[in-house]
């Protein structure tokens, strides 16, 4: 078996990495930083469209983005209802509509599901859909006893 032909397309000199740009320097650092900045902005627009009702970026199918955004809100709603069943009970049959309105009112979702659940409960409470939480109970060992 012989080694593969290492000559250029014309059959002359061997092909080197320099012939394919292997020795050329990469893009200037400023250009790379600018590319990263543009990518971050584009990603931010996609996230805003998905979670905050932002405008759908150019090049994306608006119907697919709407469907995906709706799916993400439904996932959040289901998790919040599992974490805080009292919110689901308070919203009742309007849970889907109430949670969708709550999600649209936020610029971005909270950092975690427990915060999302607490924020949704507060949102329902502000609208009179959920009663105030009961006051914290005092422990039996802290009642009526003062140490002097």
KEGU-600722 format. One line per 4 residues: number of its first residue (from 1); their letters; for each residue x, y, z negated of N, C-alpha, C, O. Coordinates in steps of 0.02 Angstrom, whole numbers, padded with zeros to 5 digits. Layout:
N
NUM = A = X,Y,Z,X,Y,Z,X,Y,Z,X,Y,Z  ...
//
This chain:
148
1 = XXXX = 00042,-00058,00000,00000,00000,00000,00044,00061,00000,00095,00063,-00035  00026,00111,00039,00067,00171,00042,00032,00227,00004,-00029,00225,-00007  00070,00277,-00014,00043,00335,-00050,00001,00376,-00002,00014,00376,00058  -00050,00411,-00028,-00091,00453,00015,-00048,00507,00048,00003,00527,00021
5 = XXXX = -00069,00528,00106,-00033,00578,00144,-00033,00644,00106,-00087,00670,00090  00024,00672,00092,00031,00734,00054,00044,00793,00099,00059,00848,00075  00037,00784,00164,00049,00839,00210,-00014,00881,00219,-00069,00857,00208  -00004,00942,00239,-00059,00988,00251,-00102,00964,00309,-00088,00913,00340
9 = XXXX = -00156,01001,00322,-00204,00982,00373,-00172,00977,00442,-00194,00936,00482  -00120,01016,00456,-00089,01015,00522,-00036,00961,00528,-00005,00954,00581  -00025,00922,00475,00024,00868,00476,00094,00892,00464,00141,00853,00472  00103,00956,00444,00171,00983,00434,00194,00976,00362,00202,00921,00336
13 = XXXX = 00205,01032,00330,00233,01035,00263,00186,01005,00211,00125,01006,00221  00213,00978,00156,00171,00952,00102,00129,01008,00071,00148,01066,00070  00071,00988,00046,00026,01035,00014,00048,01043,-00059,00061,00993,-00093  00052,01105,-00082,00071,01118,-00152,00012,01151,-00188,-00037,01172,-00156
17 = XXXX = 00018,01156,-00254,-00036,01187,-00292,-00043,01260,-00274,-00097,01288,-00279  00012,01292,-00253,00009,01363,-00233,-00036,01372,-00173,-00067,01424,-00165  -00039,01321,-00129,-00082,01326,-00070,-00156,01328,-00088,-00197,01351,-00048  -00173,01304,-00147,-00243,01302,-00169,-00256,01351,-00225,-00307,01345,-00259
21 = XXXX = -00211,01398,-00237,-00222,01447,-00288,-00200,01426,-00357,-00215,01461,-00405  -00165,01371,-00364,-00144,01347,-00429,-00095,01392,-00465,-00093,01393,-00526  -00056,01431,-00427,-00007,01475,-00459,-00032,01547,-00463,00002,01590,-00491  -00091,01560,-00437,-00118,01628,-00439,-00143,01642,-00509,-00171,01598,-00542
25 = XXXX = -00133,01702,-00533,-00159,01719,-00600,-00235,01721,-00599,-00266,01733,-00547  -00265,01710,-00657,-00337,01713,-00662,-00362,01784,-00658,-00322,01830,-00645  -00427,01795,-00668,-00454,01862,-00663,-00425,01906,-00719,-00408,01880,-00772  -00419,01970,-00707,-00394,02014,-00760,-00438,02009,-00822,-00498,01994,-00817
29 = XXXX = -00409,02021,-00880,-00446,02015,-00943,-00508,02060,-00944,-00560,02039,-00969  -00502,02120,-00919,-00559,02166,-00919,-00616,02137,-00877,-00674,02144,-00896  -00600,02106,-00822,-00651,02076,-00779,-00685,02018,-00815,-00746,02009,-00810  -00646,01978,-00851,-00674,01922,-00889,-00720,01947,-00944,-00773,01919,-00956
33 = XXXX = -00699,02001,-00978,-00740,02030,-01031,-00806,02056,-01002,-00859,02047,-01031  -00802,02088,-00945,-00861,02114,-00912,-00908,02057,-00892,-00969,02063,-00899  -00880,02003,-00867,-00921,01945,-00849,-00956,01916,-00910,-01015,01899,-00906  -00920,01911,-00965,-00951,01885,-01027,-01006,01932,-01052,-01058,01909,-01075
37 = XXXX = -00995,01997,-01046,-01045,02045,-01068,-01108,02039,-01026,-01163,02039,-01052  -01099,02034,-00959,-01157,02027,-00915,-01195,01962,-00928,-01256,01961,-00927  -01157,01908,-00940,-01189,01844,-00955,-01229,01848,-01020,-01285,01823,-01024  -01200,01880,-01071,-01235,01887,-01135,-01299,01928,-01127,-01351,01912,-01156
41 = XXXX = -01296,01981,-01086,-01356,02021,-01074,-01409,01980,-01037,-01468,01984,-01054  -01388,01941,-00988,-01436,01900,-00950,-01467,01847,-00996,-01527,01834,-00992  -01427,01817,-01039,-01453,01767,-01086,-01502,01800,-01134,-01554,01771,-01151  -01487,01860,-01155,-01531,01897,-01200,-01599,01910,-01168,-01651,01906,-01201
45 = XXXX = -01598,01926,-01103,-01661,01938,-01067,-01702,01873,-01062,-01764,01875,-01068  -01669,01817,-01051,-01704,01753,-01047,-01735,01736,-01115,-01794,01716,-01119  -01697,01744,-01168,-01722,01730,-01236,-01780,01777,-01252,-01831,01754,-01279  -01774,01841,-01236,-01828,01888,-01249,-01892,01868,-01211,-01947,01874,-01238
49 = XXXX = -01885,01844,-01150,-01943,01822,-01112,-01974,01760,-01143,-02035,01752,-01141  -01933,01717,-01171,-01959,01655,-01200,-01990,01664,-01269,-02041,01633,-01284  -01960,01706,-01311,-01984,01708,-01380,-02015,01774,-01401,-02047,01777,-01453  -02008,01826,-01361,-02034,01891,-01382,-02079,01923,-01330,-02094,01983,-01336
53 = XXXX = -02099,01886,-01281,-02144,01914,-01231,-02112,01965,-01185,-02146,02006,-01155  -02046,01962,-01180,-02010,02009,-01136,-02023,01995,-01063,-02053,01944,-01045  -02000,02041,-01022,-02008,02034,-00949,-01967,01975,-00924,-01911,01965,-00946  -01996,01936,-00879,-01961,01879,-00850,-01905,01904,-00805,-01917,01943,-00759
57 = XXXX = -01843,01881,-00817,-01787,01904,-00776,-01795,01883,-00703,-01827,01833,-00688  -01764,01922,-00659,-01764,01907,-00588,-01734,01837,-00577,-01684,01819,-00608  -01764,01800,-00531,-01738,01734,-00514,-01771,01678,-00553,-01758,01619,-00538  -01814,01694,-00601,-01848,01643,-00640,-01921,01640,-00620,-01951,01692,-00604
61 = XXXX = -01949,01581,-00620,-02019,01572,-00603,-02062,01595,-00663,-02058,01565,-00716  -02101,01648,-00654,-02140,01675,-00710,-02188,01623,-00741,-02197,01623,-00802  -02218,01581,-00700,-02264,01531,-00726,-02228,01480,-00770,-02253,01460,-00822  -02170,01459,-00748,-02131,01410,-00788,-02107,01442,-00853,-02107,01410,-00905
65 = XXXX = -02086,01504,-00849,-02063,01539,-00910,-02121,01546,-00959,-02112,01537,-01019  -02181,01563,-00933,-02239,01569,-00977,-02256,01503,-01010,-02271,01500,-01069  -02253,01449,-00971,-02267,01383,-00998,-02216,01364,-01052,-02234,01336,-01104  -02153,01378,-01039,-02101,01362,-01088,-02110,01404,-01151,-02102,01378,-01207
69 = XXXX = -02125,01468,-01143,-02135,01512,-01201,-02194,01487,-01242,-02191,01486,-01304  -02247,01467,-01208,-02306,01441,-01243,-02289,01377,-01281,-02313,01366,-01337  -02249,01335,-01251,-02228,01273,-01283,-02186,01287,-01346,-02194,01253,-01397  -02142,01336,-01342,-02101,01353,-01400,-02143,01381,-01457,-02130,01365,-01515
73 = XXXX = -02194,01422,-01441,-02239,01448,-01493,-02279,01390,-01524,-02288,01389,-01585  -02302,01343,-01484,-02339,01286,-01510,-02296,01244,-01556,-02319,01219,-01607  -02233,01235,-01538,-02187,01197,-01581,-02178,01233,-01648,-02181,01201,-01701  -02166,01298,-01646,-02159,01336,-01708,-02222,01331,-01750,-02218,01321,-01811
77 = XXXX = -02280,01338,-01718,-02344,01335,-01754,-02353,01268,-01789,-02374,01266,-01847  -02336,01214,-01755,-02344,01148,-01785,-02298,01138,-01845,-02318,01110,-01895  -02237,01163,-01839,-02190,01156,-01895,-02212,01199,-01954,-02209,01177,-02011  -02233,01260,-01939,-02256,01305,-01993,-02317,01274,-02028,-02322,01277,-02089
81 = XXXX = -02362,01245,-01990,-02422,01213,-02020,-02402,01154,-02064,-02435,01140,-02114  -02348,01118,-02045,-02325,01063,-02088,-02292,01089,-02151,-02302,01060,-02205  -02253,01143,-02145,-02219,01170,-02203,-02268,01205,-02250,-02263,01198,-02311  -02315,01243,-02222,-02363,01281,-02261,-02434,01264,-02239,-02465,01302,-02201
85 = XXXX = -02460,01207,-02261,-02528,01188,-02240,-02581,01239,-02262,-02635,01242,-02232  -02565,01278,-02313,-02613,01329,-02335,-02624,01382,-02281,-02678,01412,-02276  -02572,01395,-02240,-02581,01444,-02186,-02627,01416,-02132,-02669,01451,-02104  -02619,01352,-02117,-02662,01320,-02067,-02734,01319,-02091,-02780,01331,-02052
89 = XXXX = -02744,01306,-02156,-02811,01305,-02184,-02842,01375,-02183,-02901,01383,-02168  -02801,01425,-02199,-02826,01494,-02201,-02846,01518,-02131,-02896,01553,-02123  -02807,01500,-02081,-02822,01522,-02013,-02879,01481,-01983,-02916,01505,-01940  -02886,01419,-02007,-02940,01376,-01983,-02937,01363,-01909,-02884,01348,-01881
93 = XXXX = -02994,01368,-01876,-02999,01353,-01804,-02961,01405,-01762,-02947,01394,-01704  -02945,01462,-01793,-02910,01515,-01757,-02834,01509,-01764,-02798,01556,-01746  -02809,01454,-01789,-02737,01447,-01801,-02696,01462,-01739,-02648,01500,-01742  -02714,01432,-01683,-02674,01442,-01622,-02674,01515,-01601,-02621,01543,-01585
97 = XXXX = -02732,01548,-01602,-02736,01618,-01583,-02700,01663,-01633,-02664,01709,-01614  -02709,01649,-01697,-02676,01689,-01749,-02600,01683,-01745,-02564,01732,-01749  -02576,01622,-01737,-02503,01613,-01734,-02475,01644,-01671,-02421,01672,-01672  -02511,01639,-01615,-02487,01670,-01553,-02483,01746,-01561,-02435,01776,-01538
101 = XXXX = -02532,01776,-01593,-02531,01849,-01605,-02473,01867,-01651,-02438,01917,-01639  -02463,01828,-01703,-02407,01839,-01749,-02340,01834,-01712,-02297,01876,-01720  -02333,01783,-01670,-02270,01773,-01633,-02258,01830,-01584,-02201,01852,-01577  -02310,01854,-01551,-02303,01910,-01504,-02283,01974,-01539,-02249,02017,-01510
105 = XXXX = -02305,01982,-01601,-02292,02043,-01639,-02219,02049,-01662,-02198,02102,-01684  -02182,01995,-01657,-02112,01995,-01680,-02065,02004,-01621,-02078,01978,-01566  -02011,02040,-01632,-01960,02048,-01579,-01921,01984,-01568,-01899,01970,-01513  -01914,01945,-01621,-01877,01881,-01617,-01902,01837,-01674,-01924,01862,-01725
109 = XXXX = -01899,01771,-01664,-01920,01727,-01719,-01872,01732,-01778,-01813,01750,-01769  -01895,01716,-01838,-01851,01716,-01896,-01795,01665,-01889,-01798,01622,-01844  -01746,01669,-01932,-01688,01625,-01925,-01702,01551,-01941,-01664,01507,-01919  -01755,01538,-01978,-01771,01468,-01995,-01846,01459,-02003,-01883,01508,-02008
113 = XXXX = -01868,01397,-02006,-01940,01382,-02008,-01972,01402,-02074,-02030,01422,-02075  -01936,01397,-02129,-01965,01416,-02194,-01979,01491,-02195,-02031,01513,-02221  -01934,01530,-02168,-01945,01602,-02164,-02003,01616,-02117,-02045,01660,-02131  -02007,01581,-02062,-02062,01588,-02015,-02128,01574,-02050,-02177,01611,-02041
117 = XXXX = -02130,01521,-02089,-02191,01502,-02125,-02210,01556,-02176,-02269,01574,-02181  -02162,01581,-02213,-02175,01633,-02263,-02198,01698,-02229,-02244,01731,-02253  -02167,01715,-02173,-02186,01775,-02137,-02257,01768,-02108,-02295,01817,-02108  -02273,01709,-02083,-02340,01699,-02056,-02392,01703,-02112,-02446,01732,-02101
121 = XXXX = -02377,01676,-02170,-02423,01681,-02227,-02434,01754,-02245,-02490,01775,-02258  -02380,01793,-02247,-02385,01865,-02263,-02426,01901,-02209,-02466,01945,-02224  -02416,01881,-02146,-02453,01912,-02091,-02528,01898,-02098,-02569,01943,-02088  -02545,01836,-02115,-02616,01818,-02126,-02644,01857,-02186,-02701,01880,-02184
125 = XXXX = -02605,01862,-02239,-02626,01897,-02299,-02641,01971,-02284,-02690,01998,-02308  -02598,02003,-02243,-02608,02073,-02225,-02674,02083,-02187,-02703,02137,-02189  -02697,02032,-02153,-02758,02036,-02114,-02819,02009,-02152,-02873,02003,-02123  -02809,01993,-02215,-02865,01968,-02255,-02885,01897,-02240,-02940,01876,-02260
129 = XXXX = -02843,01860,-02206,-02859,01791,-02188,-02835,01741,-02240,-02853,01682,-02238  -02794,01764,-02287,-02765,01718,-02336,-02764,01753,-02404,-02745,01811,-02409  -02784,01717,-02456,-02784,01749,-02522,-02712,01760,-02548,-02665,01728,-02526  -02707,01807,-02594,-02642,01819,-02626,-02622,01756,-02664,-02665,01719,-02688
133 = XXXX = -02557,01744,-02669,-02536,01685,-02707,-02552,01693,-02781,-02551,01749,-02806  -02566,01638,-02815,-02581,01644,-02887,-02518,01667,-02924,-02462,01653,-02902  -02528,01701,-02980,-02469,01723,-03018,-02430,01662,-03043,-02458,01608,-03054  -02367,01671,-03051,-02325,01616,-03074,-02345,01595,-03144,-02359,01638,-03187
137 = XXXX = -02348,01531,-03157,-02367,01505,-03223,-02308,01511,-03270,-02250,01500,-03252  -02324,01528,-03331,-02272,01530,-03382,-02264,01460,-03410,-02314,01424,-03418  -02205,01441,-03424,-02191,01375,-03452,-02212,01374,-03526,-02209,01425,-03560  -02232,01316,-03550,-02256,01310,-03619,-02204,01331,-03669,-02221,01356,-03723
141 = XXXX = -02141,01322,-03654,-02089,01338,-03702,-02073,01413,-03704,-02036,01436,-03748  -02101,01451,-03658,-02087,01523,-03658,-02145,01564,-03684,-02141,01625,-03687  -02200,01531,-03704,-02259,01566,-03727,-02254,01584,-03801,-02239,01542,-03843  -02267,01647,-03815,-02276,01670,-03884,-02218,01659,-03931,-02228,01665,-03992
145 = XXXX = -02162,01645,-03909,-02107,01632,-03954,-02051,01681,-03941,-02022,01683,-03887  -02036,01720,-03991,-01982,01768,-03984,-01927,01750,-04034,-01940,01733,-04092  -01868,01754,-04009,-01811,01742,-04054,-01786,01810,-04077,-01773,01854,-04035  -01779,01819,-04141,-01755,01883,-04166,-01687,01876,-04196,-01659,01925,-04219
//
